[in-house]
Amino acid sequence: MTKLLLIQPNYRTVYSYAGSEQATPIYPPLGLAYIAAVVREHGYEVKILEANAHNLSHEQIKEEIEKYNPDYLALTASSSMMNEVDRLIDLCPKNTKIILGGIHASSMPLEVMKDHPKIDYLIRREGEETVVELLDGKPLKDIKGLTYWENGEVIHNIDSQFIEDLDSMPFPARDLLPMHKYFSFEARASPIDYIVSGRGCPYRCTFCSDFITSGRKLRVRSAQSLIKEIKYLVDNYGTKEIDFQDDNFTFHADRVFEFCNLMVKTGLNKEVIWKVANGVRCDKLTLPMLKAMKKAGCYMLSLGIESGNQEILNKMRKAEKLEDIRNAVRWCSQVGIETRGLFIFGNLGENKETMQETIDFAKSLPLDTATFHICIPMPGTEYYDIIKREGKFIDVGWEGYTAYSDGAFVHGDINPKLMSTMQKKAYRKFYLRPSFALRRFFRIRSFKDVKLIIKGGMQVLNFATH
């Protein structure tokens, strides 16, 4: 039987949240788990090697590869992990066919193949159907979404179609993952698990690369499908907290209300708490919706705010108003849902003054927490192309392409030193305020909350002062 080995690289070797490995959450690779589930449905043997959760060394990874002896080995990687991909490929037996997928591969497939000649196949966009066709032995020229080598040349087939009916897909193959290893030090309950409720995004933010793998059309799972998966997780894994991992969870208000009503009707709101930690749009939140979400067990939302300057929001095509943001944060506070503001320094058209406005805006909002990232324009985004034409990229290597690096480009008034300086200033000014400390004090509900505040505060202080 054809065997496929899927590898989640150990990203802790190159990336840590706010400079701290201890503060870096470990998420299950749901993309690989979806592929594994679909491949298994088609009768193939598949295994996931979770090098990140197990914190495996290269020697241990090589042992596992040789022990399983797969026919195909597939990797997924962001831009910052591409050097690690090369190191992992070098561990593979010569008779194993290498497949690469993920956002970096989809954004610049021809360059990736030429820079990494040991990769046999590159899969663009969503991988489930393309991987199955490859394992089925379908003629390579007929497999949409595939880039491959033929007679020393890179062949680039037409794009694949996106999966329209997400409800038809099996749940991720969590039985192939070390579920007990996944955590976030900010989680309120344990065990925690993660769900993807939709794919794609209709917006055109200049900095965002998600559309490259998921498309411009939002495709969502039904409320019933989400309830079914949550019940499955509660019954089979004892899950106590859910983190929805998509940006547009609240895009369709009717689905949100239906989901919340079903959470209450089934009693699941008494068994699990949940949050959306991946950048909810503020203009898609209403007070009635937030009240329903709170009743259904939602305790926290991450809000994709990005900037405190309206002109910058317009330039980055956020299609959102500062007033939308103020209302959303105020309504969340009113109903008792915690908020985290997500901000980015180095957006298109920024300077020191606009970054200071973002700091001041963040401080003016009743946010519970905030993160301030440095913009890293990814290949394939509009911002990347603008900088390539009008600015300059700094050679920091792919491993420097993280939100907690010092920056990787110069454009107009924006440069790495300015972004890094303002990022550290933002953390100091936002968190080292008596009013913030007092608000956090009154939100303490347990000893665990005290531990989280102390641990998080130490990490922020360490990052902001070094």
N, C-alpha and C positions, 0 to 999 in steps of 0.2 A: 504494500500500500504506500502511495506517495505521502511523504511526511513533510510538514511545514513547521518550522520553528520561528516564532515571532519574538523579537527581542526588544524590551524596553531598556534603553541605555541607562547607565547610572549617571543621571544629570547632576548628582551632588558633587561629582568630580570637577564640574566647571561652573556651577551656579548655586548661589545661596541667597536666601531672602534677607535683605538688609545686612548682608555680610555675615550672616550667622547660619551655620548648618543646622543648629539645634532649632532655630525658628522656621526653617524651611519645611513647609508641609509636604507630605508624600501622598500623591493622588494615584488612584488606580488608572492604568492606561486603557480607558474605555474604548478608544479607537481600535486598539489591538484586540480587545475583548469582543468587540462587535465583529471584527473580521474572523476571529477564531470561531465564534458562534455560527456564522454563515458557512464557513469552510467545513465545519463539523457536520452541519445539516446536509452538505453535499457528499458526505461519506469519506472525507479525508481525515487522516490523523494529524492533530495539531497540538502544539504545546507553546505556552508563553514562558519565556525566561525573563523573570522580573529582576534584572540586575540592580535596579534602583532601590526598590523596597528592601531587598536583601543586602544592599550595599556591597555588591560583589566586586572583587578585583578582576583584572584581566585574566589572570591565571585561572581563577575559579570559573569565569565565563567560558574560557577555552575548554576546560574540563567538561562543562555541561554540554557544549556544542558537540564535542567528540563522543560523549556518551550517547546523545540522542541521534547523532549522525543523520541530520535531515537532508532531504533532497533539495529543498528550498529554505533559505533563511531570509526573513523579512525584517527590516529595521524601519523605525519611524524617528524623525529627528527635526528639531527646530534648527534655525541658522546657527545658533550658538553651540550646537552639538555636532557640527559637521566634522571637526577634527577628530572627535571621539568616534564617529562613524568609521573613519579611515582606520583607526586603531582596532576597532572591532572586526572589520572586514579582514584584516591581516591575521586574525585568529581562526579564520574559517578554513576548512579543508578545500582543496582545489576543485573537488568534484561537486561542491555545493553551489547552487545557483543563488546569487545575491539579489534581493529585491529591496528597493528603497522607496518609501512613501513619506507623506507628511508635507507640511506647508512649505518648507524650503525647497524640497524636490519639485513641488508643483509650481513654485514661483519662477524658477530658472532651470528647467529640466535639461536644456542643451548644455549649459555651462556645467551643471552638476555632473553629467555623464562624462564630459571631456576632462573635468578636473579630477574625477574619481573613476578611472577606467576599469576598476575591478567590479564595479556595479554592473550586473547583467541586465536588470530590468528596473525601470523607474515607473512608478504608478502615480499618475496625477489625479487630483480631485479625490473623490471618495473611493476607497479601495476594495470594498466588499465584493462587488460583482467582477471587477477586473482580476482580482486574485483568483477567484474561482475559475474564470475562463482560462487563465494561465495554467492552473493545475490540471484543468480538463484537457490540456494539449491542443486547444484551439489554435489555428494558424496565427502566428504573431501579427501578421499584417491586418488581421480582422478583429483584433482586440482593441477596442476604443480606450483611450486614456493611457496607452502604453507607450513608453519611450525605450528603445533597446538598440543593441549593436547588431549590425549585419554587414559582413565583409569589411570590417574596419570603419564603417560609417554609422553615425547616430541616426536612427529612424524615429520619426516623431509622428505617431498616429493621431488621428483626429480625437478631440475630447470625448470623454464618456458622458452619458446622461446622468443627471443627479437622480437619486432614488426619491420618487414622489411620495409613496405611501410608507411612511416611517413606522406606522402601526404594524405593517406586515413583517417587520424585521424581528428576529428573536432577541431576547434580552442578552446583554453582554455575557460572555462565558466567565462569570465570576468564579466558578469552580476551578478554573485554571490559574487563579490569582491568589496570592497570600493575603486574604482579606483582613487578617488581624494586624497586618503591618501598616495599614493606611491610617493617617492621622493628620489633624491640624491642631496646633497648640491652642487655637482660638475656639475650638469646638466646645459647645455647651454640654453635649452628651456623647456617649460612646457605647457601642461602635457607631462610627459615622460612615456613610456611603454617599455615592455621587450618581446623579442621573442627568442625562442629556434629554431635554424635552423638545428640542427642535434643531434644525440646521439651516444655515443661510441667513443673510441679512440684506434688507432692501435699501439700507442707507449707504452713503458714499463718503464716509469720513476719510480724509486724505491719508491718515496715518495707519489705517486698519488694514490688515492682510487676511482677515478671516474669510473674505469672499473668495479667495484664491482656491481654497479646498471645498468650500460649502456653497458658493454661488451667491447671486444677488437676490434670489427668491427665497423668502422664508417658508420653510416647510416644517410643520409642527405635528407632534403626536397628539392624539386626542386625550382629553381629561381621563377617560376610562382606562386608556393604556397606561397612563402615569399612575393611577390608583392601583392597577393590577401589579405594576412593578414594585411599588412601595409595599404592598401587602406581601409580595414574594420575598422582599428583603427582610421584612419584619419576621415572617414565619420561618425563613431559612437561615438567616444570619443574625437575628436578634437586633436589627438595626434600630438605633434610637434617634439618629439625626440624619437628615438628607440635605445635600448641597446641590442645588440645580446649577449645572455648568454651562448655561447658555445666556447670551446677551439679551435675547428678546422674549424672555419668559412672559412678560406682561403685554406683549404687542397686541394680542387678541384678547380684549377684555372679556368677551363671552366665555372663552375657554378658561380664563382665570376664575371667574365666578363659578362655573360648573365644577372645576377642580376643587375649589374651596368648599362648595356645598357637598361634594362627594366625600371629602376628607372628614367633614362633620358627620354626615349621614352614616358612614361606615365605622366611625369611632376611631379612625386612624389618627385624628388630631390629638387623641389622648395617649397614643403610643409613640408617636415620633414628633420631633420639632424639625423645622426646616428653614432654610435661608436660600437666597439667590446671591451668590458672592462674585458674580462675573460681570458686573457693569450694567445694571438696569438703566433704561432710559427714563429720565425724570418726567418727560412730557407724556409718558404713557401711564402715569400713576394718577389715580383719583382718590379722594377721601373714602368713598364707598368701597372701592376696590381694596384699599389698605385695611379697612375695618374687616372685610371678609377674609383677607389673608391672615390677619392677626388671629381671628377666631379659628382659622383652619390650622394654626400651629406655626405660622411664620414668625420668626423672632428677629431676623436681620436681613437688610438689603444693602448690597454694594451699589452705589450710584455712580454711573460714568459721567462725571462732571467735567473733567479735563482742564478747563480754564475758567478764571473768574473775570475774563474780559470778553465782552460780547463780540467785538470785532474779530478777535482770535477765533472764537467759536464759529463765526461766519466763514472765516478763511479756511478753517479745517472741515467745513461742510458738515458740522454737527447737526444742523437743522433743529436747534434747540435754543431757548431763551433763558437768560439768567433768572427771569421770573418763574419759569417752569421749575428750575432747580430749587429756588427758595421755597416755593409751594410744596414740592415733594418732600423736602427735608422737614418742613414744619408739620405737614400732615403725618409723616412717619412718627415724629416725636409725639404728636397729639394722640395717636392710637397705641403707642407703646412698642413700635418696631424700631430696633436699633438701626443706625445708618453708618456706613463707611463711605467716605467720599474718595473717589479715585481721581487723581490729578496727574497731569503730564507737563513737564517743563521742556521747552524746545519745540513747541508747535509752530506751524507755518506762520511767519510774520512776527514772531515774538522778539522781545528785548527785555532788558532788566526791569523796566517799569511794568510791563504786562505780567511778568512773573511775580513781581511784588503785589500786583493786584490780585493774582491768584491766591497768594498767601493771606492777604487781607480778607478776601472773600471766604476762604475756608474758615478762618477764625470767626467770621460773622455768622456762620451757620451753626445750628445746634446739632452738629455731627458728633457721633460717639467716637469714631476713629477716622483716620485719613491715611492714605498712602500717596506719596509724591514720587513719581517715576520720571526718569530721564527718557525722552523720546528716542527710540531706536527705529528709524524708518526701515522697514523690511523690504527686500527685493519684491517687486511686483506691485508695490503701492504707488499711489500718485505722488506722495511726498518724496519717495525714493527717487523717482524720475525727475522731480523738480530739483532736488539737490544735485543729482548727476549733471543736470544742465547748467544750473546757476551757482552751485556751491562747490563744496569739496568734501569727499569722504576721507576720513583718517584711517589708516591701516592699523586697526586694533586686533585683527584676526577675528574669525567667526566667534571665538570664545569671549570676545569683548562685546558681543551683541546681546546684552542683557540690560534690563531696566535699572539695574544697580551698578552699571559700569559708569565710567566718567564721561560717556558720550562718544560718538563716532563720526561727527560731521561738523562742518562750518557752513553756515548759510546766513547771509545778512549779519545781524548783530549776534546771532546764536553761535556759541562755541562751547566746547566741553567744559572749560573752566567756569564759565558763567552758569551753565546748567547744574554742574556739581555744587557750586557755591550756593545757589538758590535752593537746591534740593535739601542740603543740610540745614540751611536757614529755615526752611519751611517746617522741617521736623522739630527744630528747637522752638520756633515761635508758636507752633500749633499745640505741641504737647506740654511744654514747660510753662503752662499758664495756671495760676491759682483757680480760675474759673473752670478750666477743664478738669483739674484734679478734684475739685469739689463735686462736679457733675458725676464723675466716675465713682466717687465715694458713695453718693446716694443711690447708685445703681448696683451696689454690692448686694448679692443675694446669698452667697455661700463662700466657704473658704476657698473653693476652686476659683471663684472670681478674683479673690485677693491674689492668689498665685498667678493668675493670668495677667493681672495688672502689673504686678512686680516684674514678672518675666518680660512682658512686652515693653515695659518702661525701660528696663535695663538694655534691651536690644536697641531701642530707638536712641537712647542716650549714647550708647557706644558708637552707633553709626553716625549720629549727627555731630559728634565731637572729634571724629578722627578723619 
